[in-house]
Amino acid sequence: LGRPLSPQTLADPQRCSNQLLTDFADCTRIMALLVGAGKASVEDLLGLTDESNGESASDMALEANAKTICQVLSSDGCPVLLSPSEWANPPAPFPDSLLFQLHLLWQHITDGGRTVLKGLDTMPSGAEASQGFGSPHRGSKIHCNSKEEAMDMWLEVMAAHFQRLDDAFWAICGNHSGRLSLATFIRAMRDLDFQGDAKLVWDTINGGVPGFVSEKEFMRFEPFFEEVLAMSVS
């Protein structure tokens, strides 16, 4: 995907820690890895600010990139120890903190998400999992108790922003491929201020099958959307 690591990082990441940080600060290489693992789309990668393309990445842009990465990883069940602001400014001990996070990511992908190191199986999930080393939980999302509650909340948000569910799909998808990725979906739910469990909604839409969501799968919920839409205008 055109995002190789620098020779210094490959040779000795401990001694070349500054180059290691340069390689991963904008999170584009993390997203490239997720694309290769089938957990994100090329469009998701292209949507990030990429310093290697000569783009000037502000602290805000770097944190926006990292926030998307944190949400995708935690939604997929990968332990996330770095907060969005810490990917570009890892806490002490550095580079150990960044290397350990990268190790967890690689282990999660290569083991199919089955392996969790001892002591991490009690970590909070979802939005709370990306709060960072030793940080207090700052999550404000409402975690639904059931799939039905999550879907009800999601349909209400869709009806509040769209008149047709197919319009919602293409607006969220943001490309002409007709393939909606988890990363794109999570980012769209955040932008729409969805307060429920976006991963639970995603799993309901795609039946829990890894990969992308098509318009056909999305439109299975049109009858329920129409019902909520009718109630909202009555």
Order of alpha helices (4+ residues) and beta strands (2+ residues): alpha-alpha-alpha-alpha-alpha-alpha-alpha-alpha-alpha-alpha-alpha-alpha
